[in-house]
Amino acid sequence: MKKKRSSSTDSFYEVYESPVGALYLIFAGKDLCGIEFVKPVDLPLKKSSSSLLHKELREFFKHGKDAFDQAIALTKGTEFDHLVWMALKEIPFGDTRTYKWLAGKIGRPNAFRAVGQSLGRNPIPIVLPCHRIIESDGSLGGFSAGTDVKRRLLEIEYYIKQTKA
């Protein structure tokens, strides 16, 4: 059963136009609690382009910003999910790792399928970079916004990393 997002007065969304399309940034107060690729229907829009996250996303897409300072709140998921999602922060910009690597990283080396399912529930893609996880054979694997978006994110990171080298 899906948990309905809280529609309290301090929850809202902003829109960030990115090279991979519109990103809907979901906030609970000052904390980021979601990035979605489909417009939320149950939250009010707050028009802003000066938030810290907007600046950090611009730096990410233009210059390869690797770590985000924006405060996040994991309002969904299990303890296992949170462990998986937070481990994603250790993958450097422009690099990829496998589902198996991530399972080992969290101390559950045989849980690579569960890791994949957890990544599909990641509420804050890009900031918690699940797009950097690929199959052991080098194929892309899945992504909540589709493999075309995943491929584009990886290409953006690759080319920015190459220009920095």
Secondary structure, 3 states (H helix, E strand, C coil): CCCCCCCCCCEEEEEEEECCEEEEEEEECCEEEEEECCCCCCCCECCCCCCHHHHHHHHHHHHCCCCCCCCECCCCCCHHHHHHHHHHHHCCCCCCEEHHHHHHHCCCCCCHHHHHHHHHCCCCCCCCCHHHEECCCCCCCCCCCCHHHHHHHHHHHHHHHHHHC
